[in-house]
């Protein structure tokens, strides 16, 4: 959902548009793409570890933290992860879980701090490096995020998730044609990848390309039940100037107040996209 008050077009707001769009893109890039081969979970038997030893209480707290994170209970997850880290400050699994939870709950700068600790401990771990790159995108640091994803791709050019996330970072940086190349690369390998398809559609819309709308329309019409994809379609309609269609789609998930706020944002966003050189 993107709910932004009415804005006057400016370079500052153009940057804001990029951040809002990247937020919409980012959450699509988590699991719909294949994980890199051999990227075992941090602390698992098959993955690289740098874990401190936990006592029985801390092990229970770690299980509770992971359960709370999976359930979307961010406050409890953060509390339990921090309790584990109080007992074992170097536990990479807890650092990763805490960083992911903070990133997903709107504290990306704090997430970067925790994930940098994990990345320093296990620099070759794909899960940690991917999570850090994604947190850097959320923290509006696309150049740093690109460095992470580029490093992953130098090690494994077949890492589709890195390609997908690299596209998000490129979109955030306003480099839409390059981002679209990344999404198309993923779709060559996985033609039915919903995340890459949705991100490609929104990226095209952000660059003023009318092809983005039908891509998102086909996803929605195919029965993909995702409020985020529907709201990306509403944004694409708004960027096209079809506010009636944008409102119709927006109302599928939003109340009237948020619809009105979004419509104001769509119109401003359309002017910003049209003003791009």
C-alpha positions in Angstrom: 0.0 0.0 0.0 1.3 3.5 -0.9 -0.5 6.3 0.9 1.2 9.6 0.4 -0.2 13.1 0.9 -0.5 15.5 -2.0 2.9 16.9 -3.1 4.2 19.6 -5.4 6.5 18.2 -8.1 10.2 18.7 -7.3 13.5 16.8 -7.5 13.1 16.0 -3.8 9.7 14.5 -4.4 11.0 12.6 -7.5 13.4 10.9 -5.1 10.5 10.2 -2.8 8.7 8.6 -5.6 11.6 6.3 -6.2 11.7 5.3 -2.5 7.9 4.6 -2.4 8.1 2.5 -5.6 11.1 0.6 -4.4 9.3 -0.2 -1.2 6.5 -1.7 -3.3 9.0 -3.7 -5.3 11.0 -4.8 -2.4 8.5 -7.0 -0.6 7.9 -8.9 -3.8 11.6 -10.0 -4.0 11.7 -12.2 -1.0 10.8 -15.8 -1.8 9.3 -16.0 -5.2 12.7 -16.4 -6.7 14.9 -19.5 -6.3 17.5 -19.3 -3.6 21.1 -19.5 -4.5 22.4 -23.1 -4.5 24.2 -24.0 -1.3 22.9 -21.0 0.7 22.0 -22.9 3.8 20.4 -21.2 6.7 22.7 -19.4 9.1 23.6 -21.8 11.9 22.3 -24.8 9.9 24.4 -27.9 9.4 24.8 -27.1 5.7 25.6 -23.3 6.0 28.5 -21.3 7.3 28.2 -20.4 10.9 29.9 -18.2 13.5 27.5 -18.8 16.3 28.1 -18.4 20.0 27.0 -21.3 22.2 23.5 -20.9 23.7 22.2 -22.1 27.0 18.8 -23.8 27.2 17.0 -20.6 28.0 18.5 -18.8 25.0 17.7 -21.7 22.7 14.1 -21.4 23.7 14.1 -17.7 23.2 15.6 -18.1 19.7 12.8 -20.5 18.8 10.2 -18.1 20.1 11.8 -15.2 18.2 11.7 -17.2 14.9 8.1 -18.2 15.5 7.1 -14.6 16.3 8.9 -13.4 13.2 7.1 -15.9 11.0 3.8 -14.9 12.5 4.5 -11.2 11.8 4.7 -10.3 15.5 7.7 -7.9 15.1 7.7 -6.5 18.6 7.9 -9.9 20.2 10.5 -11.2 17.7 12.7 -8.2 18.3 12.4 -8.6 22.1 13.3 -12.3 21.9 16.2 -11.8 19.5 17.7 -9.1 21.7 17.4 -11.4 24.7 19.4 -14.1 22.8 22.0 -11.5 21.9 22.3 -10.3 25.5 23.4 -13.8 26.3 25.4 -14.5 23.1 26.3 -11.2 21.3 28.0 -13.0 18.4 25.1 -15.3 17.5 24.7 -14.9 13.7 21.3 -16.5 13.5 19.9 -14.1 16.1 21.6 -11.1 14.4 20.1 -12.2 11.0 16.7 -12.6 12.5 16.8 -9.4 14.3 18.0 -7.5 11.2 15.4 -9.0 9.0 12.6 -8.2 11.5 13.8 -4.6 12.0 14.0 -4.1 8.2 10.5 -5.5 7.6 9.0 -3.5 10.5 10.2 -0.1 9.3 13.6 0.3 11.1 16.0 -0.3 8.2 18.9 1.8 9.6 18.9 -0.3 12.8 18.6 -3.4 10.7 21.7 -2.4 8.7 23.7 -2.1 12.0 22.7 -5.6 13.1 23.2 -7.2 9.7 26.6 -5.6 9.2 27.7 -7.5 12.4 26.5 -10.7 11.0 28.1 -10.0 7.6 31.4 -9.4 9.2 31.2 -12.7 11.1 30.2 -14.8 8.0 31.2 -12.8 4.9 30.5 -15.8 2.6 27.0 -16.4 3.8 24.5 -15.7 1.0 21.5 -15.3 3.3 23.2 -12.7 5.5 24.6 -10.8 2.5 21.1 -10.8 0.8 19.4 -9.6 3.9 21.9 -6.8 4.3 21.5 -5.7 0.7 17.7 -5.6 1.1 18.0 -3.6 4.3 20.3 -1.1 2.5 17.6 -0.7 -0.1 15.0 0.0 2.5 17.4 2.5 4.1 17.6 4.3 0.8 21.2 3.3 0.2 21.0 1.8 -3.3 24.7 2.2 -4.2 25.7 0.2 -1.1 23.0 -2.4 -1.8 24.3 -2.7 -5.4 27.8 -3.4 -4.0 26.3 -6.3 -2.0 24.4 -7.8 -4.9 27.2 -7.3 -7.3 29.5 -9.2 -4.9 27.0 -12.1 -4.7 26.7 -12.2 -8.5 30.5 -12.3 -8.9 30.5 -15.4 -6.8 27.5 -17.0 -8.4 26.1 -15.4 -11.6 23.1 -17.8 -11.4 21.8 -16.4 -8.2 18.4 -15.3 -9.4 17.4 -13.8 -6.1 20.5 -11.5 -6.3 19.5 -10.5 -9.8 15.9 -9.7 -8.6 17.1 -7.7 -5.6 19.7 -5.9 -7.8 16.8 -4.8 -10.0 15.0 -3.3 -7.0 18.2 -1.4 -6.0 18.5 -0.1 -9.6 14.9 1.1 -9.6 15.5 2.9 -6.3 18.5 4.6 -8.0 16.3 5.6 -10.9 18.1 3.3 -13.3 14.9 1.7 -14.6 16.2 0.3 -17.9 19.0 -1.6 -16.1 16.5 -2.8 -13.5 14.2 -4.1 -16.2 17.2 -6.1 -17.7 17.6 -7.8 -14.3 13.9 -8.7 -14.1 13.9 -10.0 -17.7 17.0 -12.1 -16.8 15.1 -13.8 -14.0 12.1 -14.3 -16.2 14.2 -16.0 -18.9 15.1 -18.6 -16.2 11.7 -18.6 -14.5 9.0 -17.4 -16.9 6.3 -17.7 -14.2 8.1 -15.8 -11.5 5.5 -13.5 -10.0 7.9 -11.2 -8.3 10.0 -10.6 -11.4 6.9 -10.1 -13.5 5.3 -7.6 -11.0 8.6 -5.7 -10.5 9.0 -5.5 -14.3 5.5 -4.1 -14.8 6.0 -1.4 -12.1 9.5 -0.5 -13.3 8.2 0.0 -16.8 5.4 2.2 -15.5 7.9 4.2 -13.5 9.9 4.8 -16.6 6.8 6.0 -18.5 6.5 2.9 -20.6 2.9 1.9 -21.3 3.8 -1.8 -21.4 3.9 -1.9 -17.6 0.1 -1.7 -17.2 -0.9 -4.8 -19.2 1.8 -6.8 -17.4 0.3 -6.0 -14.1 -3.2 -6.4 -15.4 -2.5 -9.9 -16.5 -1.1 -10.8 -13.1 -4.2 -9.5 -11.4 -6.6 -11.1 -13.9 -4.7 -14.5 -13.5 -5.9 -14.7 -9.9 -2.7 -13.7 -8.1 -4.2 -12.7 -4.7 -1.8 -10.0 -3.6 -2.9 -6.6 -2.3 0.5 -5.2 -3.1 0.4 -6.2 -6.7 -3.1 -4.8 -7.0 -1.9 -1.5 -5.5 1.1 -1.5 -7.9 -1.4 -1.8 -10.7 -3.3 1.2 -9.3 -0.1 3.1 -9.2 0.6 2.1 -12.8 -2.9 3.4 -13.8 -2.2 6.6 -12.0 1.1 7.1 -13.8 -0.7 6.5 -17.0 -3.2 9.2 -16.1 -6.2 6.9 -15.7 -7.3 7.9 -12.2 -10.7 6.3 -12.6 -9.1 2.9 -13.1 -6.6 3.6 -10.4 -9.4 4.4 -7.9 -11.3 1.3 -8.9 -8.4 -1.0 -8.2 -7.2 0.9 -5.1 -10.7 0.4 -3.5 -10.2 -3.4 -3.6 -7.9 -3.1 -0.6 -8.1 0.4 0.8 -10.6 2.6 2.5 -11.9 5.8 1.0 -9.4 8.0 2.8 -6.4 6.1 1.6 -7.8 5.9 -1.9 -8.1 9.7 -2.0 -4.6 10.2 -0.6 -3.2 7.7 -3.1 -5.0 9.4 -6.0 -3.4 12.7 -5.1 0.0 10.9 -5.0 -0.6 9.2 -8.4 -1.3 12.5 -10.1 1.8 14.1 -8.7 3.8 11.0 -9.6 2.6 11.1 -13.1 3.8 14.7 -13.5 7.2 13.7 -12.0 7.6 10.8 -14.4 6.6 13.0 -17.3 9.2 15.6 -16.3 12.1 13.1 -16.3 14.7 13.9 -18.9 
